[in-house]
Amino acid sequence: MNPVQYSQASQAVVDAFEAMPRDQQVGSYWSDAEVTPVRKEIKDHYIAEQQMRCCYCSVETLTKHNGVWNGEHVISRDAEPRFMFEPRNLAICCRDCNGAKLAAEVRKNPKRKSFPNKSEHYEIVHPHFDTYSDHIRWVGKVVWPISRKGVQTATICNLWRYGLEEAGAQKVPRHPGTYKYIGMLLDAQADAMEMKMALGAFEKFVETIPQE
């Protein structure tokens, strides 16, 4: 993902903040009126760059309205105000993911002084340093983490919520055999032939279910 490149006016605001003494750099500065055009510039860039998808759950929301999206600091701005305007620490995410993640620590080494600029520096899937599909897949609305980072992201951002919402009491499969075949299809070790066999077996299984 391409990081935001600030306009001259926005860069002046960023430079002024970064010139402040460290003890005066606070996360709440993000909400100051003078930062409003900078926030808009950041959101507009990442809404386009991420194609209107949340950086954590990847759910598409077809609007460019800034009020719908949260300007996301991968490393919390309260934990590290000095990284507040670092372009590679910024993205957009949906309100639910933002509310779940809050100020959770995502760095492997929180004591590191310089900005963590590699994938291996993070516990979660990083929108700038990772390929999302290498860590998280979706089966309908059910999250399927395929790496440790994927599991951490699903947990910290509560990506399980989509599956739980979808699997209401009346949507749980009524036929126990269903679980068996879904499990066969989700087996990461299965090759194409095994998956074809699983699909064939599932088709035969469906034929045995009495029609209502």
Backbone bond lengths (Angstrom), bond angles and torsions (degrees), N, CA, C in turn:
res aa  C-N    CA-C-N  psi(-1)  N-CA   C-N-CA  omega(-1)  CA-C   N-CA-C  phi
1 M - - - 1.462 - - 1.523 109.15 -
2 N 1.315 115.77 136.57 1.456 120.58 179.35 1.522 110.76 -79.34
3 P 1.326 118.13 126.44 1.461 120.29 179.00 1.518 112.15 -71.96
4 V 1.317 116.12 155.31 1.457 121.01 179.51 1.524 110.09 -63.89
5 Q 1.324 115.75 142.98 1.460 121.93 173.13 1.520 106.64 -114.66
6 Y 1.298 116.05 117.23 1.464 120.59 -172.77 1.529 112.46 -71.68
7 S 1.317 114.49 145.11 1.452 120.44 171.01 1.526 108.53 -69.11
8 Q 1.298 116.68 169.45 1.469 120.46 -178.94 1.526 110.82 -60.30
9 A 1.337 116.83 -42.39 1.465 120.49 -178.61 1.531 111.03 -65.96
10 S 1.333 116.53 -43.39 1.456 119.79 179.72 1.521 111.22 -67.52
11 Q 1.320 116.42 -39.03 1.466 119.77 179.75 1.520 110.82 -61.60
12 A 1.340 116.79 -33.96 1.465 120.81 178.70 1.527 110.46 -63.87
13 V 1.348 117.05 -39.90 1.462 121.32 177.90 1.529 109.70 -66.01
14 V 1.322 116.10 -44.32 1.466 121.15 179.54 1.527 110.42 -62.33
15 D 1.318 116.81 -45.07 1.471 120.47 -179.56 1.525 111.05 -62.37
16 A 1.331 116.47 -39.73 1.468 120.27 179.70 1.528 110.48 -63.38
17 F 1.321 116.36 -40.82 1.466 120.00 178.79 1.529 110.61 -65.63
18 E 1.310 116.08 -45.31 1.461 120.08 -176.15 1.527 112.52 -70.99
19 A 1.344 116.85 -16.36 1.464 120.84 176.91 1.527 111.64 -84.88
20 M 1.327 116.68 -10.53 1.465 119.91 179.13 1.529 110.12 -67.54
21 P 1.348 116.77 151.76 1.472 118.88 170.83 1.522 110.00 -57.64
22 R 1.312 117.52 146.89 1.451 122.27 -175.04 1.530 112.33 -54.62
23 D 1.333 117.84 -38.06 1.461 120.27 -176.84 1.522 112.90 -73.81
24 Q 1.337 116.67 -8.93 1.470 120.39 177.25 1.535 111.88 -100.51
25 Q 1.310 116.53 -6.46 1.458 120.66 177.28 1.532 108.22 -84.66
26 V 1.314 116.02 109.74 1.465 121.18 -176.67 1.526 110.00 -126.08
27 G 1.338 115.43 150.19 1.458 120.66 -177.41 1.503 113.91 -61.32
28 S 1.326 117.80 -29.55 1.462 121.41 -177.94 1.526 112.86 -66.78
29 Y 1.330 117.13 -15.42 1.474 120.44 178.32 1.519 111.39 -59.32
30 W 1.326 116.61 -26.26 1.460 122.14 179.01 1.525 111.86 -54.49
31 S 1.325 117.20 -30.49 1.469 121.95 -176.47 1.527 113.08 -92.31
32 D 1.327 118.53 -1.63 1.463 120.53 179.82 1.524 111.16 -64.86
33 A 1.321 115.48 150.26 1.464 121.11 -176.65 1.524 112.21 -59.15
34 E 1.325 116.84 -37.85 1.459 118.73 -177.30 1.527 112.86 -67.84
35 V 1.326 116.87 -16.52 1.462 120.92 179.30 1.534 111.25 -88.80
36 T 1.327 117.64 -10.29 1.474 121.45 -176.04 1.526 112.75 -51.83
37 P 1.334 120.22 -50.54 1.477 118.77 179.42 1.530 113.16 -65.79
38 V 1.331 116.86 -29.02 1.467 120.05 177.50 1.526 109.64 -69.17
39 R 1.336 116.24 -44.53 1.469 120.10 177.94 1.521 110.87 -59.06
40 K 1.332 116.52 -42.04 1.472 119.95 179.42 1.517 110.91 -63.83
41 E 1.317 116.19 -41.78 1.468 120.24 179.30 1.529 110.15 -62.09
42 I 1.321 116.49 -42.71 1.466 121.59 179.32 1.523 110.51 -63.33
43 K 1.337 116.32 -49.13 1.466 119.81 -178.22 1.521 111.48 -63.91
44 D 1.329 117.54 -45.07 1.470 120.56 -179.71 1.529 110.80 -58.31
45 H 1.329 115.69 -41.46 1.470 119.43 -179.00 1.518 111.36 -64.26
46 Y 1.338 116.75 -49.95 1.464 119.03 -173.85 1.525 113.15 -77.54
47 I 1.328 117.64 -25.90 1.466 119.08 172.74 1.524 109.29 -60.25
48 A 1.331 115.87 -43.66 1.471 120.08 178.35 1.522 111.04 -71.83
49 E 1.324 117.08 -44.82 1.462 121.86 -175.91 1.530 111.44 -63.91
50 Q 1.335 116.70 -37.44 1.461 121.26 -178.56 1.526 112.01 -92.85
51 Q 1.319 116.55 5.11 1.467 122.45 177.33 1.532 111.20 53.58
52 M 1.337 113.65 44.73 1.464 122.06 175.52 1.522 113.01 58.64
53 R 1.336 115.10 37.63 1.466 121.16 175.84 1.523 109.98 -121.82
54 C 1.315 115.77 138.98 1.456 121.80 176.58 1.524 109.27 -63.09
55 C 1.324 117.08 139.19 1.468 120.41 -177.17 1.521 112.49 -71.29
56 Y 1.343 118.27 -14.82 1.466 120.71 -177.61 1.527 113.37 -106.49
57 C 1.325 117.67 -48.14 1.465 118.68 -179.17 1.530 112.24 -97.04
58 S 1.332 116.76 -12.07 1.462 123.05 177.46 1.530 113.02 65.09
59 V 1.328 117.00 13.14 1.462 119.95 177.98 1.527 109.22 -73.76
60 E 1.314 115.53 133.46 1.460 122.17 -178.58 1.531 110.11 -84.19
61 T 1.327 115.97 131.10 1.461 122.01 174.31 1.516 106.73 -125.55
62 L 1.314 116.14 109.29 1.461 120.71 -169.22 1.522 112.05 -80.27
63 T 1.319 115.16 69.28 1.463 121.04 173.57 1.527 109.16 -154.31
64 K 1.318 114.64 145.05 1.460 120.41 175.21 1.524 110.96 -100.51
65 H 1.327 116.33 6.32 1.453 120.87 -179.01 1.528 110.09 -64.34
66 N 1.321 116.11 120.60 1.470 120.72 -175.41 1.518 113.10 -59.93
67 G 1.342 117.19 -29.74 1.451 120.38 -177.07 1.518 113.57 -67.72
68 V 1.327 117.00 -20.73 1.469 120.91 -178.87 1.524 110.80 -79.74
69 W 1.324 116.07 -28.06 1.463 121.02 -172.93 1.520 111.47 -103.90
70 N 1.319 115.69 147.80 1.456 121.95 171.69 1.520 109.32 -98.55
71 G 1.324 116.22 133.33 1.450 119.68 169.93 1.527 107.38 -73.14
72 E 1.315 116.71 113.56 1.469 121.15 -171.13 1.525 111.93 -96.35
73 H 1.344 115.32 130.63 1.462 122.28 170.14 1.521 106.74 -102.38
74 V 1.317 116.99 111.76 1.462 119.97 -177.92 1.525 109.11 -57.36
75 I 1.322 116.73 -51.05 1.459 121.60 168.15 1.521 105.73 -88.67
76 S 1.300 117.58 120.90 1.455 122.62 -175.01 1.528 112.65 -50.51
77 R 1.320 115.79 136.00 1.465 119.34 178.88 1.529 111.78 -67.97
78 D 1.324 117.53 -23.93 1.465 119.80 176.48 1.523 110.90 -75.81
79 A 1.343 116.01 -34.84 1.471 119.86 178.75 1.521 110.71 -72.49
80 E 1.339 116.48 -40.20 1.471 121.15 -177.59 1.527 110.26 -140.11
81 P 1.336 118.75 79.44 1.465 120.57 179.67 1.524 113.47 -56.57
82 R 1.340 116.78 -27.24 1.480 119.81 -177.45 1.518 112.45 -64.88
83 F 1.342 117.65 -19.50 1.468 120.56 178.06 1.532 111.88 -98.85
84 M 1.326 116.67 12.79 1.468 120.31 -172.17 1.525 112.87 -59.37
85 F 1.310 117.74 -37.01 1.461 120.74 -176.70 1.529 112.84 -110.31
86 E 1.316 117.00 9.83 1.469 120.89 175.77 1.532 108.14 -64.92
87 P 1.330 118.38 116.42 1.472 120.83 -175.32 1.526 114.73 -54.76
88 R 1.336 117.40 -34.20 1.466 120.23 -178.84 1.530 112.64 -81.72
89 N 1.326 116.04 0.05 1.466 120.50 173.84 1.521 110.81 -102.12
90 L 1.323 116.33 5.14 1.464 121.20 -172.71 1.525 112.06 -116.74
91 A 1.310 114.56 148.84 1.468 122.51 176.06 1.528 106.25 -164.74
92 I 1.326 116.66 -170.77 1.465 120.42 169.76 1.520 108.04 -122.39
93 C 1.318 115.52 147.85 1.456 119.87 175.45 1.518 109.10 -144.05
94 C 1.316 116.10 165.79 1.454 120.96 179.53 1.524 109.85 -75.56
95 R 1.300 116.71 163.15 1.466 121.37 -177.08 1.523 111.81 -63.74
96 D 1.340 117.26 -36.78 1.463 119.73 -177.76 1.523 111.48 -67.33
97 C 1.325 117.35 -43.71 1.466 120.10 178.21 1.527 110.21 -65.59
98 N 1.329 116.54 -41.15 1.451 120.42 179.14 1.529 111.01 -62.65
99 G 1.340 116.32 -41.62 1.453 120.63 -179.79 1.516 112.65 -67.85
100 A 1.336 116.74 -32.32 1.470 120.36 178.68 1.531 111.06 -75.53
101 K 1.318 116.60 -41.96 1.468 120.77 -175.31 1.527 111.64 -73.88
102 L 1.325 117.08 -43.74 1.462 122.56 -178.32 1.528 110.69 47.02
103 A 1.348 117.22 -124.01 1.464 120.61 -176.43 1.518 112.03 -104.86
104 A 1.338 117.33 28.62 1.466 120.54 -179.12 1.532 110.65 -57.37
105 E 1.308 115.96 140.29 1.465 120.72 178.16 1.524 109.54 -75.86
106 V 1.321 116.62 125.81 1.469 121.06 -176.40 1.522 112.58 -117.19
107 R 1.335 116.85 -3.01 1.468 120.35 -179.34 1.521 110.82 -88.74
108 K 1.319 115.62 147.00 1.460 118.98 174.81 1.525 111.03 -75.77
109 N 1.322 115.89 -28.79 1.466 120.13 179.17 1.525 109.56 -131.73
110 P 1.320 117.55 87.09 1.468 120.90 -178.33 1.534 113.56 -62.54
111 K 1.327 118.06 -15.60 1.462 120.91 -178.63 1.522 112.86 -85.79
112 R 1.318 116.26 -6.23 1.472 120.10 179.40 1.533 109.53 -60.17
113 K 1.319 118.11 132.97 1.462 121.65 -175.87 1.533 112.74 -83.09
114 S 1.327 117.24 -39.37 1.464 120.03 -179.63 1.522 110.35 -85.97
115 F 1.312 116.51 164.34 1.459 120.96 -178.78 1.530 110.26 -65.66
116 P 1.339 118.41 127.97 1.471 121.34 178.27 1.535 109.74 -68.55
117 N 1.307 116.38 112.89 1.460 119.72 -169.89 1.530 114.64 -115.60
118 K 1.353 115.53 22.85 1.463 119.35 177.88 1.527 109.67 -136.29
119 S 1.319 115.69 155.16 1.457 121.36 179.62 1.523 112.11 -54.56
120 E 1.349 115.97 -42.39 1.461 119.22 -174.77 1.524 113.46 -68.87
121 H 1.318 117.30 -6.24 1.462 120.21 178.16 1.525 112.53 -83.46
122 Y 1.337 117.56 -4.46 1.463 120.91 -172.47 1.522 112.49 -122.63
123 E 1.342 114.26 147.08 1.462 121.64 176.85 1.521 111.80 -82.47
124 I 1.339 117.13 -23.67 1.467 121.52 -176.14 1.529 110.52 -113.06
125 V 1.318 115.37 170.48 1.466 121.16 176.22 1.525 108.34 -68.22
126 H 1.322 115.85 121.15 1.465 120.58 -176.78 1.527 109.65 -96.99
127 P 1.333 117.55 128.84 1.472 119.55 -176.30 1.524 114.67 -63.49
128 H 1.322 117.81 -20.82 1.468 120.07 179.97 1.523 112.89 -98.96
129 F 1.313 117.79 -28.26 1.464 120.56 -170.38 1.527 114.16 -111.50
130 D 1.329 117.65 -4.72 1.461 120.67 -178.45 1.524 111.26 -126.81
131 T 1.334 115.28 156.16 1.462 121.83 170.01 1.522 107.12 -95.02
132 Y 1.315 116.59 117.26 1.469 122.15 -171.81 1.525 112.37 -53.29
133 S 1.323 116.78 -46.35 1.469 120.65 -174.67 1.526 113.23 -69.15
134 D 1.332 117.82 -11.37 1.464 120.65 174.91 1.522 111.13 -76.28
135 H 1.317 116.58 -13.00 1.464 120.67 -173.38 1.524 114.35 -126.31
136 I 1.327 116.25 -29.04 1.466 119.79 -176.30 1.519 109.85 -137.37
137 R 1.323 115.90 131.58 1.463 122.32 171.18 1.534 107.24 -122.71
138 W 1.305 115.36 163.33 1.471 120.23 178.25 1.515 109.19 -125.62
139 V 1.322 116.29 133.92 1.463 123.37 173.76 1.519 105.67 -110.03
140 G 1.328 115.00 94.38 1.457 118.35 -170.09 1.519 107.95 63.80
141 K 1.329 115.81 -121.77 1.464 120.15 178.65 1.524 112.81 -101.37
142 V 1.316 116.10 13.30 1.466 120.11 -179.42 1.525 109.13 -102.18
143 V 1.336 115.93 124.15 1.462 120.05 -179.59 1.529 109.38 -73.62
144 W 1.328 115.34 141.54 1.465 122.02 -179.33 1.528 108.22 -130.52
145 P 1.330 118.17 86.57 1.462 120.10 178.19 1.525 110.19 -68.20
146 I 1.314 117.18 135.89 1.462 120.21 -178.65 1.524 111.27 -120.37
147 S 1.323 116.80 14.76 1.462 121.48 175.19 1.523 108.52 -152.77
148 R 1.324 115.08 167.63 1.459 118.99 177.39 1.518 110.52 -60.37
149 K 1.335 116.50 -40.89 1.461 120.52 177.39 1.525 110.98 -60.96
150 G 1.322 115.49 -39.67 1.455 119.77 178.77 1.515 111.69 -61.36
151 V 1.331 115.83 -43.08 1.470 120.74 178.85 1.525 110.21 -62.96
152 Q 1.337 116.64 -44.46 1.456 120.78 -179.56 1.525 111.38 -63.06
153 T 1.332 116.72 -40.88 1.462 120.70 178.83 1.522 110.77 -65.49
154 A 1.328 116.31 -44.81 1.466 120.69 179.57 1.523 111.09 -60.98
155 T 1.329 116.10 -36.53 1.461 120.63 -178.62 1.525 111.53 -75.49
156 I 1.325 117.12 -50.45 1.461 120.93 -176.93 1.528 111.93 -65.01
157 C 1.331 116.85 -37.67 1.467 120.76 -178.43 1.532 112.75 -97.25
158 N 1.340 116.27 4.26 1.465 122.69 179.28 1.533 112.01 52.86
159 L 1.311 115.86 50.50 1.461 119.42 177.77 1.525 111.52 -70.26
160 W 1.343 117.03 -13.90 1.460 120.74 177.47 1.529 110.52 -64.23
161 R 1.323 117.28 -17.90 1.468 120.54 -173.59 1.524 112.53 -60.20
162 Y 1.325 117.45 -32.50 1.465 119.41 -178.70 1.522 111.14 -65.94
163 G 1.332 116.33 -44.85 1.460 119.96 178.70 1.512 111.76 -65.19
164 L 1.340 116.94 -39.42 1.460 120.21 -179.45 1.519 111.23 -66.71
165 E 1.337 116.09 -37.13 1.464 119.60 177.74 1.525 110.68 -67.77
166 E 1.334 115.31 -38.46 1.463 119.97 -177.80 1.523 111.32 -72.06
167 A 1.337 116.60 -36.07 1.458 120.84 -175.18 1.523 111.15 -89.36
168 G 1.324 115.96 56.07 1.456 120.48 173.32 1.517 109.54 -63.57
169 A 1.304 116.41 165.31 1.467 120.76 -174.55 1.521 112.57 -53.93
170 Q 1.325 116.99 -32.42 1.454 119.10 -176.30 1.527 112.14 -88.94
171 K 1.335 117.00 -2.25 1.458 119.27 -178.55 1.524 112.38 -107.88
172 V 1.328 116.88 -4.73 1.462 119.35 176.89 1.522 108.97 -66.00
173 P 1.346 118.43 130.54 1.469 119.31 -179.96 1.516 111.68 -53.18
174 R 1.335 116.54 130.69 1.469 121.04 -176.60 1.522 111.85 -82.41
175 H 1.322 117.33 -13.18 1.457 120.60 -175.80 1.530 109.21 -110.06
176 P 1.331 117.88 111.58 1.473 121.81 -174.56 1.523 114.23 -52.98
177 G 1.314 117.72 -31.90 1.461 120.29 -179.38 1.512 112.92 -60.68
178 T 1.328 116.23 -23.36 1.462 120.44 179.96 1.519 111.11 -56.97
179 Y 1.345 116.82 -41.83 1.452 120.84 -177.66 1.530 111.21 -60.95
180 K 1.323 115.05 -39.93 1.466 120.13 -178.12 1.526 110.59 -58.58
181 Y 1.330 116.75 -48.41 1.461 119.68 -174.67 1.531 112.09 -75.10
182 I 1.327 116.52 -33.49 1.465 118.61 174.57 1.526 109.11 -62.01
183 G 1.345 115.74 -42.28 1.463 119.95 178.33 1.511 111.87 -61.25
184 M 1.329 117.32 -40.02 1.461 120.68 178.81 1.524 111.13 -62.81
185 L 1.326 116.44 -39.54 1.465 120.44 -178.38 1.524 111.80 -72.79
186 L 1.342 116.54 -27.21 1.458 120.04 -179.29 1.526 112.46 -88.26
187 D 1.306 117.86 -3.96 1.462 121.27 -178.00 1.531 109.66 -62.10
188 A 1.343 115.45 115.08 1.466 119.87 -176.58 1.518 112.43 -64.98
189 Q 1.341 117.61 -20.09 1.462 120.91 -177.35 1.534 112.51 -89.29
190 A 1.326 116.73 -9.71 1.461 120.10 -175.46 1.526 111.16 -69.91
191 D 1.344 116.32 137.66 1.460 119.22 175.32 1.528 109.18 -94.40
192 A 1.326 116.78 -177.62 1.462 121.35 -174.72 1.528 111.71 -60.57
193 M 1.343 117.07 -41.36 1.458 120.51 -178.79 1.537 110.81 -64.29
194 E 1.335 116.33 -43.86 1.464 119.99 179.28 1.520 111.36 -63.43
195 M 1.323 116.83 -36.97 1.462 119.79 179.31 1.533 110.87 -68.70
196 K 1.336 116.62 -38.54 1.467 119.99 176.49 1.523 110.94 -62.80
197 M 1.333 115.59 -40.26 1.459 119.82 178.28 1.530 110.90 -65.14
198 A 1.340 115.70 -39.41 1.459 120.16 178.80 1.527 110.70 -65.28
199 L 1.329 116.33 -41.08 1.468 120.03 178.61 1.529 110.74 -64.27
200 G 1.347 116.44 -40.91 1.461 120.27 178.37 1.517 111.34 -64.16
201 A 1.332 116.32 -42.40 1.456 120.42 179.02 1.520 110.81 -65.34
202 F 1.329 116.12 -38.45 1.461 120.16 179.83 1.531 110.49 -65.67
203 E 1.338 115.85 -39.77 1.463 120.11 178.69 1.532 110.44 -61.88
204 K 1.335 116.35 -43.37 1.463 120.05 177.70 1.523 111.15 -63.98
205 F 1.339 116.06 -39.23 1.448 120.68 178.67 1.531 111.44 -61.25
206 V 1.338 115.54 -44.02 1.469 120.02 -179.60 1.519 110.91 -60.58
207 E 1.328 116.24 -35.78 1.469 119.87 -179.37 1.530 112.18 -65.34
208 T 1.331 117.13 -23.19 1.465 120.76 -179.45 1.532 113.46 -83.38
209 I 1.330 115.80 -11.61 1.477 118.92 -178.15 1.508 109.25 -77.34
210 P 1.328 118.08 124.96 1.477 120.30 -178.97 1.523 111.10 -60.65
211 Q 1.306 115.88 138.88 1.463 121.36 177.42 1.533 109.16 -79.07
212 E 1.311 116.21 138.65 1.460 120.31 179.97 1.520 110.79 -103.40
